[in-house]
Each structure stands twice: as structure tokens, then as C-alpha cells.
Amino acid sequence: MSLPPFDRTTQTQFTEAPNPTWAYCQPLDSTPAGRAWLEGEEQGWQVINTEEYDQKVLNKLMLSGIVPRPVAFVSTISEGGVENLAPFRYILIIASILFGILIVVFSQSCSWFNMVANWPLLVSFSCLNGPARIKDTTNNVKNSKGFTVNIISEPFVENADVTAIDSPPGFDEWSISGLTKAPSVRQLKPISCARHSIQECELFQAIDIVHPTTGECTSTLILAHVNYIHVRNDMLTERGTVDPIKFKPVARLGDISYVRFGDIFRIPHPVWATEESNIQAAIQHRQL
């Protein structure tokens, strides 16, 4: 498949919301975009029983429907001193509403990643347990005292993606990544020099995910406690948040596809104390 070259001229910008005139209780068909979206329902729905479908088919459906997914880059060291790099590219969804359908599934794929809690500060990633081996990352996290979690950006997405190669146990993915290392605070694990925002972590809890029907341990969910955060000064805004335009994070879609940020639209969160009267008025008007 022939593809056009990557467009480096595209500039991400902040914009207003897609429907800036939307008001409380306003139905979806009140906007042109909403009406166009609802027209698709005329073609009907499918209700999929996950117990009756092939696992590969379900996996493709879930991975293409739960998007975009954040991508983490986890660095660990084995008990024998072998260093490991692994991208974690799929969000962990055990119960999800997909296209309006509630699906409960223990999906087997390579990996999942996301933030879990802000106090204690926890992130999670889940590793597939193959029929013949446990992932190096799982073993290393369980056996070591620390590891790092990076977030992948456009400039080094190829460097990170190559570390997902199906290498034999004990292979050092650093050797093919083209990345170099910098010391961490605790001096227990390497940190990629292509960094901008990194979390130094320790194991909080490891949870084996057991299939409710087969009893097979399909994955291991790692809850990681973040001890230190490394943030490049040039990535921070005046508000102390990471600037997404400079950050250039990438996310995963279905199959081998990644996605970058397009325009970023902002929607202010309503506050009940100031909006209660407007909300009650809108509800009463709709009931007339």
C-alpha cells in the first residue's frame, strides 16, 4: 500500500468546541453534525455475544473501537542485569460501552496502559501471558525494585515501536532502539534520553487476570506506584501542565496504525453552583 509522506507542516492548535452554541437539554439532532451522525443508525445494530465469537475477531473489533489509546514505554531490568524496553499500546478495558453496546471481555493482546489513581499516584499496564512464556517485563517488574514508564512522542515513535519485536527471552531491546540512557534518581533502572516526561515507579500490586470460563491466566495487570516524575522544562506551560503541542504524544488505533494530535478543542466544565438555575430552567422548558 503506497502512502503519502508524513506531513510535517501540520500545526496543532487550540480551537473552540465542535458545537459551541449547544445548550442544556439540547438533543443530538439539533445540530447538522448530530443529524448526520444519527443517520447512520438507520442501517441498524449488531449485538455481539462475546462467548460465541472468535477471540481474534473480538480483539480486532475492540482495538479499532476503543481509540485513541495512550502509548507507554516501559524500561525494566532483570535479576541477571539484562535491560528490557517494551511499548504498551492498548488501554485496559474489561468492561466497556462499544458503539453503544455494553461488552464485557477479557481481551488477549500485547499490552495495555493508562493512569489509575492520583493519590497514591498509580499507573497501570497489563502484559499478555503467552501459552509458553511470561513476558520479560512482567518478570522483571515482579523481581526488581524499580522501573520507568515513558510516554512516546512523534520524534522517536519508530525507536519505540521496534522494541515490540517478538525477540527471544532475555534479548536487550535497547540494542536496536537507537536510544541511549540516563541515570534515574534511585540508580536502579535506565531512562531513555529521548525523554520529556517520565515516571520512576515501583511495584504497587500485580494482579493475574483469570478467564472466568477457562480458568486460564491470560494477562498480568501491573499497578505501578510513581515515586519520581522527570519533566523537561521546555515541555511545561506557565500553569505547570505539560504542553500537548510541544509534547507531540502519539496514540494507537486498530492494526498497525498510530495517530497524532490534530486540533485540540476546549470545553469548559460547568459548575453546579453557578449553573443550577440555567439547568433547572432548561429541564422545565423541555418538559413543556
Salt bridges, closest charged atoms under 4 A:
GLU83 OE1 - LYS181 NZ 2.21
ASP136 OD1 - ARG133 NH2 3.42
ASP161 OD1 - ARG89 NH1 2.97
GLU200 OE1 - LYS189 NZ 3.39
GLU200 OE2 - HIS230 NE2 2.63
GLU202 OE1 - ARG186 NH1 3.44
GLU202 OE2 - HIS225 ND1 3.80
ASP208 OD1 - LYS142 NZ 3.97
ASP234 OD2 - ARG232 NH2 2.73
